[in-house]
């Protein structure tokens, strides 16, 4: 009986000392990987994988909310001049239960195909990615490595 009470007291003490992960309320994203470094125009899909943290857990949108919370820009340099293409995506609605709302996770985004700029047989691009939480806090912006696009 004494051993049982001592063990219970030890468990309560030990769990009380577990440090909870906490993050700032503004989302932070980190590039993890890219599925390919070279693609065939209009054929090869691209998968961007990044991780995120958010201290107040207000990531993602409800079905009723029609806005977008993931912004991806296709950025190209050189001639011919080409304005960045914008792709908008939505993250699933997430709000953790309990007192500590800090969350972290991994996001995979598929970009179905891309193309070369007119007049180019080979092109290069990179993507920039930024997310926004429901409070309107924007994350940092990450950049992917360069991707070669061939006709």
Secondary structure by P-SEA (a helix, b strand, c coil): caaaaaaaaaaaaaaaabbbbbbcccbbbbbccccccccccccbbbbbbbbbcccccccccccccccccbbbbbcccccccccbbbbbbbccccccccccccccbbbbbbccccccccccccccbbbbbbbbcccccccbbbbccbbbbcc
